[in-house]
Amino acid sequence: MSERNMRLARQEPRRTRADEIREAIADDIMSGLIFPGVRLDEQELADRFGVSRTPVREALKQLSATGLIMLRAHKGAVVTPMTIGVLSELFEALAELEAGCARLAAEKMTGAERRALEEVHREVGDLVRRGDPDRYHLANIRFHDMIYEGGHNGFLAETTVALRRRLSPFSRAQFRNLGRMARSFAEHDQIVTAIVRGDGDGAFHTMRAHLATVEHAFEDYLAEEGRTAKSRESATVVAAGRR
């Protein structure tokens, strides 16, 4: 990887208004504020975020690519019912793809690419100490992208990125769990160590184990959100009874 490419790899992706709207809607869906089957009205969303319908339309298009919502002709956007079983299968598939990328990266990365990966890994550690889950999520994407590229297999990288984008809202949510960023960083450390050593088998198994913990962290997040939602509902019922 050239010096210019290494600089570019360290840059955070430029965030647009559509990105911010997409993340806000995704958070509402996964926290239970917007239920499966609910229709998302473009104009209502535009009014909520104080924008035109253009960035809202782009945000909905991005969410459709993740599977969180469905775009239907003449009906607009509808929140997709998503079962834990389907999510489990998607995470399982992503784990196998990412593990394959890590194995190839350990075998094929150049010395410059390995050093760049170590540097980005150190930068990600700074975000753990700051406790910034949103920036950590973006840095996490950059970290994984470098591993895909380091495998020097364009088809595998493209396939993995497509599936990861579909699961991005779910993997992003995990970093809201207390202590998850620190655990994720520790898992990354094992992956980086295996790749830098050229240990293909070690990189494969540590990456697959890492993706398994991502799935479990997301399930923990859902459980906690469910408890919070029930608590809010109970408080509302109690308050109504006192009137």
N, C-alpha and C positions, 0 to 999 in steps of 0.2 A: 504494500500500500504506500503511495507517495506521501510526502509531507503534507501536500495540499489536501489529499483525501483524508488524512488523519485529522487535520484541523476540521474538515467538514463533518467527520464522524463524531467529533466532540460537541458540535453545535446542536442546541436543542431545536426541534422542529418549530417553525413559525406558526403561532396559534392565530386562527382567524375567529371572527365572531361566530361563524357557523360551528367551529370546534367547541366553543364555550357553551353554545346553546345545546349542542348534541350531548355534552357531558351533563348538563343540568337536567335534561329530559331523562337521560339514562339513569342518573341518580334517583330521580323521582319514581321511575318504574321499579327499580330494584329495592327501593326503600318502602314500597307498597303505597306510595302516595298516588300513583296512577296504576290502575288495575288492568290485568289482561283483558282484551276485548274492547277496551275503551278507545273511542275514535279521537284522534288528535287533530284539532282544527287549526289550520295554518294561520288564519287571521287572529284567533285567540292567542296563539303562541307569539305572533308578531307583536301584539299589544302588550303581552306580558313582558317581553324582553326589550320593548321599545325600539324595534327594528322594522324594516320592510319585510315582505314575505320571502324575498330572495334568500337571505341566509337561513331562514327557517326551513325553506324547501331543501336547501343543501344539507342542513343538519338531519332532516328526516331521511334524505337519500342515504346519508352515511349510516344512520341507525338501521335502515333497511338492510344494508350490507352485512351488519352484525347479526341480523336475525331477531333483534329486539322488537322491531315493528314490521308490519307488512304494508306495502303500498298497493292499493287496489284501484283499478280504473273506476272512476265515477264515485268511489267511496272514500278516497283519501287514505290517510295513515291510521292503522289500527294496531294497538299493542298486541304482540304475539304471545299466546299461551306457551310457556316453556317449562317442560317437566324436568325434574332432577335427573331422570333417566337419560334424556336426550343430552343434557349438559355433561353428564358423566362420560357418555360416548365421545362427545366432542373433545373433552379434556384428554381422554385416553388417546385419541388419534393425534392430538397436538403433542402429547408427551413423546410418542414414538417418532414423530417427524423432527421435533427439536433435538431429541437424543441422537438421531442420525446426523443432524447438522453438527452437533458438538463432536461426534466421533470424527467426522471429516475435517472439522476445524483443527482438531488435535493432530491429525495426520498431514494436513496440507497448508496450514497457515505459515506465512513467511515470518522471519524474525521480527520485521517491522510491525506486522499485524499483531503478533503476540504482545509486543511492547505496548502498542496502542490499546489493546484490550485491557492490559494491566492498568494503564493510566486512567482509562474510563472507569474501571472498577474502583480505583481509589477515589475518583470524583463522586461516584455514586455513594461511597461511604460517607462523604461530607454531608450529603442530603439526609442520611439516616440520623446523623447527629443534630441536624436542624429540625428534624421531625416534620418534613414537608411531604405529605403523601402524594399530592398531585405532581409536583416536580419529580419525585422519585419514580412515579409511573412513567413519565416521559423519558427519564434517564434509563429506566429498565428496558424500554423499547429499544433505545439506542444500543444498549449492551447486547441484547439478543440479536439485533440486526448485524452487529459486527461478527457474531458467531456464524450467522447464516452466510454472510459474505465470505468469511474465512474458510468455509467448506469448499468454495470454488465449484459449486454445482448450482447453476442458475435455476434449473427446473425445480430442484428440491427447495431452494430458497424461496422461489415464487409461490410454491404450493404451501409452504409453512407460513409465509407472511399472510396469505389469503385466509387461512384458518385462524391465525392469531388475531387478525382484525375482527373476525366474527366474534371472537371471545373477549375482545379488548374491554368492553364495559364490565364484564364479569371479573376479569383479572384485576382491573383497576380498583374495583370495590374492595378487594382483599386488604389493600394497604390502609384501610380505615380501622382494621383490627389492631388493638393494642399490641405492640411488640412485633407485628408482622414484618415491618421494614427491616428491623435488625435481623430477624430470622432469614428473610429473603437474601440479605447481603451475605450472611454466613454461608448460605447455600451457594450463592454466586462464587464465593471464595473457593469452595471445593471444586467448582466447575473450572474456574480460571487456573487453578493449580494443575488440574489434570491436562488441560489444553496446553499450557506452557511447557509441561513435561513431555508432551507428545504421547500421552497415555490415552489412546482411542477408547479402549474399553471403559476406563475410569470416567472419561468425559461422558460417554453414553449413559452409564448407570447413574452418575450424579445428576445429570440433566433430567433424566426420566424421574428420578426421585424428587427433584425440585418441582417439576410440573405436578406431581401427585400432591405435594404439600400446597401448591397454589389452589388446586381443586378443593382440598379440605379447608383451606383458609376461607375460600369463598362460601362454602357451606356453613362455616361458623358465622360468617358475616350475615348470611340469610337468617340463621337461627336467632342471632342477636337482634336483627331488625324486626323479626316476627314478635319477639318478646317486647320490644319497645313499642311496636304498633298496638299490641294488646293492652299494654300499660296505658297508652294514650287513650285508647277506646274506653277502658275501665274508668279513667279519670273523667272522661267526658260524660259517661253515664252517671257517675256519682254527682258531678256538678249539676247535671240536669235535674237529678232527684232532689237537690237542695233548693231549687227555685220554687 
